[in-house]
Amino acid sequence: MNTFQKLGSLLAVTALVTLTACNGTSNEKAPKDNAASNSATTSEADAAFAKGKYDPPIEISSVLMPKKYAHGDTKENNVHDRWMLETLGIKHKDTWYPANDDQYRQKLQLAISSGEKLPDFVSVPTNPVLTNQLIDSGQFIAIDDLFDKYANKTLKDHAAAHPELWYPFMRDGKKYNMPIMEYTDNDDTLLWLREDWMEKLNLKAPKTIADLDNIMDKFKNQNPDGLAPDKVYPLAISLKNNTNTWMGSLDWLFGAYGTIEEQWNMDANGNLEYGSVNPGAKQALAKLKEWMDKGYIHADSALWDEAKSAESWTKGMAGILPGAQWVPDWPAPDLLKNVPGSKYKAYPIPAGPDGKIGTKWQNSGVNASIMINKDAKHPEAIFLYYNYLLDNVANPAAGSPYEYGFAKGYDWDIIDGQPTSDKDKIKDFNNEFPFLTGPARIPDLYMKTLVKLADGEKPVTPYEKQMAEFRKPENWAAAKIVMSQKDIRKQNYFTGAATPTMVSKWNLLRQSEMETFNKIIYGKLPVDAFDEFVTNWKANGGDQITKEVNDWYKSVSAK
């Protein structure tokens, strides 16, 4: 997972509707549910699962993205592949090694259109357009039977608890992608405040938007660092591309008025609605205009992407940065370096004037997926592989080969007689292993562990000890806040491919939304221009898209 490049599923739709997208209800070329026409016999597969490895070894093909190699390893011969052969009896053959994500997507789409041979196991990023193209190709099998028979308890339990994780992968009631699990709640929004300013001004935690108004006024007009008011813009946000995003986000402000913008929320009647046209969005825009007028927001915010918004905080001219619990890892170290004596701390999300409160939540514990080629001779092999990582590496047992890391001499070693995973102590430290599924992660383990550490409990398990060593106390405290506010998270319910009307209309609707919202915030349009925007949005395709989105949701969520 690349934490700093997270985008919601809806944003992926927006960026990719120029691709040939197929409506999720189409079945023109849907493959037959034939999971084993060329597969190993049931007895061969069952024997491998009973023993935990293939004996004799088998060969598979997959996709491996660029990694950093150490100790003379290469992409074709490395510690991971040697481990995979020895431990699981699986060897790579004819595997794809694309140079980057764009090249991979192009190669994949070319292979589909030209009939070129595809790998046995194809990695798929969180991209509903691409996923539907692959399903439509007829080259991949539905995995329902394989999942039921071979997935381990960790994966099955999580899927049962979060049935929505299947929605992007379904067609006509069948599942086509094996989900790759990710840490849940890792990217939920918090407010990171300059704690040294809070202390010097004797300010308390903001429980409401009104409290936050007061804090921003003090940060700007009574700045503890002695900065002139025109040098301080208390709230660091990004208005350039999306405002429901991973850094400098405004989801929490819209949530204070009863909606989450730029995503599909569920209304009181159980129907999906686009959050940016909810009446609460008008109130949020009015508040943003007020903040812009008061100089609480930098006038260049419309030019700033997420990283640039963070930079205003790390350079000391902003006092509030909306971000995730991992901000202590990045970009907070830059703040401490740039502004001597600075401190920072995570605070809960404040409520709006009517007590409403909410943030985005677009993570059902899935980061990507794998599709299985209909011609794979051992379609179950990916489950044997992933099960092993989840059972042994994701949360290793004390005394196990993975207690301190995956490979001795790479991500851990014995230094001065003691095992350590400190990268500064290990020569040629490298933890970028070419796992077929990425690093194995148990969705709720990370945040549970950080909360335990925040509560002052001693780390006991190898995983807990690793988190205590690698994550800062500020991380721990932030995770506890996130989990204490778990009920405020609002799910994005639309994770499918672009609907037919989205393909032709969505780019224009999004452009209209961004232009109207920014003009309201900057005072170039009155706040009441929001009403005309909503009317036009509905008439110019929004109502039809809303119908199509709800039809999609009913099709994938039907019991």
C-alpha positions, 0 to 999 in steps of 0.5 A: 500500500502506498499510504500517501497516494490513496484515492477513493474509488469514485475518484478512480472512476472520474479519472478513468472514464475516458477508457472504454468502460462497461456497465457493470450489469452487462453480460455480453462477454461474461465468462462461464463459471468454469473454474477448473477446465484446465486445472490440477485435479482435485486430489493434487490441489487437496494434497498440496493444501494438506501438506502445505506445499506442492510436491513435486513443485509447480510452476505459475506465472504472475505479475511483479512490479519493480522492487529494490533488490539487495545482496545480489538478488534480481527480479528472477532470483531473489530471497522471496522466490527462493523462499516460495519454492522451498516453503510452498513448492511454487516457482515463477515462470513467464511472469510479467515484470512491468516497469511501472503502473502505466506500462502494466495497465497498457500491457494488460489492456493490449493483451486482452484486445490482442489475445496475448497469453496472460499470466495465471494470476493478474494483480488488479489495482483498485480501479473499477473500470479496469476490473470490469474490462477484465471481467468482460474479456472472458479470460478470468474465472469466477472464484466463488468455489475456490474461495469457499473451499480454499480461503483461510479463516482470516480472509473468510471472516473479514469478507463475511463481516464486510460484504461490501468488499465484494461489490467492485468484483461482482457480475451477475451474482458471481465474484471474480477477484480475490481481495487483497486485505489492507489495514482498515481505518488507516486513512481516516481523517483527524485534525493535526494541530500545532500543539505548541500554539495550543499550549501557549494560547491556553486553548482546549480541544475543539469540540465544535466548528465554533470552537475551531473558529475561535482557535483559528482566530487566535492562531492568526491574530495572536500567533504565538510565534509572533507571525503577522496575521497576513503570514498565517493561514491557520487551515491547510487544505487542498482545493485543486483536484478533490476535497474528499481526499487523503491530506488537506481534506474537507470531508470532516467539514462537510460531515459537520453539516450532514453530508460527505462530498464527492462520494455516494452516501446512503440517505435516510430511505436507504437510497444512494445520493451524491454527497456534493448535491446534498443541502448540507454541502451549501452550509459547508461552502458558506463556512468555507467562504467565511474562512476564506474571507477571514484569511483562515485559508490561503488564497492559493489553496485552489492551486494546491494538491495534497502534498502542497497543502501539507507543506504550508503546515510543515513550513509553519504558516498553518496550524491545522492539517487534516490528515490520517493517523500516519502524519507523524511518519510524514510530513510531521518530521518536516515540521519539526525540522523547519520550525524549531520548538514546534509540537503537534498533536491529533484532535478528534473531529468537531461537530457542526452547529446541529451536532452533526459529525462525519468523515469519509470511510472508503476502506473495507479492508481491501487494497487491491485484488487478484484475478485468476486466468481461466487457463491456469493449471493450478488456480488454487495456488494463489490461495495456498500462497496467500493463506500462508502469508496471512497465517504465518507472516502477517501476525507471526508467533513468538519463536517462529521463523518470522518473529523478527521479520521475513528474511534474516539479513534483509529486514532483520538480523542479529547485531551484537548478539541481539535480533533487530529490525532497525534499518539503521543497524542492518547493512543493506537493509531491505524490506521490499519483498516481491510478494505476489499479494503485497505484504500480508495484512490482517485488517483490524490488527494495526489499529487495535495494536496502536490503541493497545500501545496508546493505553499503556499496555506492554507489547507482547507479540512480535507484531506488537513489538514491531509496531512499538518500535516503528510507530511513534507515540503520536501515532498511537494516540491518533489511532485511539482517537480514530477508533473512539470516533469510529461511528462517525465514518461515512462509507462511500457506497458506490465502488463500481465501474462508471455507469453508462451516463457517467461515461458521457456526462461525469467529467462535465458534472465534476468540472461544474462542481469544482468550478462552482464550489471554488467560485463560492468559496472565493466569493465570485459567486453567491452561496445561493449559486449552489441551488442553481448548480444542483438543479443543473446537475440533476438535469444534465445527467445527475438524476440518471446517474443517481438512478444507475448508481442505485440500480448497480448497488441493488444488483450487487447487494441483493441477498 
